[in-house]
């Protein structure tokens, strides 16, 4: 069977052909990775009604991906905005937090990517560092806007992160300036940047597949992360 994997999208201004308009979108790498792994990708735009009741969107899904993107609004974890923090996208934040919380409650296989990992952490009551150069003293996690930086992440032996990656030291494509501060309830850190020990993977060992990674596996065709989610979703559906 081909498991149905929801991918949360977002609204943005884009151009195609002679047109420029606001569209619900997500980079095609997410879709391609799901399809290469034998899944069906279902794109989920932010939905105001789903903020209060995400079940109608989650009911048909075998797995869910929270994609990367702009910073999570600091109001969602009780903080004032840092000067370097993006303006909040309140609908996207509310939609994805609701989807993450309910997917966790329902044991729907869940993978959070970059921003998506941060959404998972905030959904479980955790907090974020809003500008990592203030914390780690360098810009290596986001060297240049619009480009990925590569560095290694050390994954805990026996962790879901290590099993999904297929190795304990994993080369990653990275582009972020925020990161995990207080870890959300139920999650443990199972991946650390070899640059500075920044948490780069979190998971809930009490659930079958609840994993967040700070890097971008959808941009790396050699990565096994999204395929691991698809396979777990296939097993869960059976």
C-alpha angles and dihedrals in degrees: 000000000000109000117223110239119192117213117196111229132191139216118257141152110262138168127224125168108323093338136093120182145132111282142175104246150159128181112274092237090080092053093045093050092052092047094047088054091054099259133124114240117220115189115219117197119202109282123195094206091052090060087073098030117019094166097093088059095041097045097081095040128102093189142001134218123199105204132214125262143112124001120287108252109260092222088072089069098033100260135128115242120266115226089248095050118109119248106270123263095209098183093049091047094049093045096048095042089053092047092048095049094048094043088054092049091050095044092238107164105260133192121183117196121201102307086020091061089051091050090053091051094048091045087059093049098268129135137223140228102237099206117021098198086069089056107034099027099234143072099229095119090062110017097165132007112256096019134092123236117210123221138144126263122202112221125203115256111258094010125137087242092058093045092049093047092043093226142058097232110047129186109224141193107229136189116158142107098195130067148170118302113164110017117236122248113281095015127108128193111248102164132055131186113245087216095068112339092262110164107258103167131039129179141171107236090195092065129066096239121359108139134157124190127188094214134071114256091168087069093054117068090194092059119109096196100098091039088055090055092048092050093049090048089052091052092046092050092052 
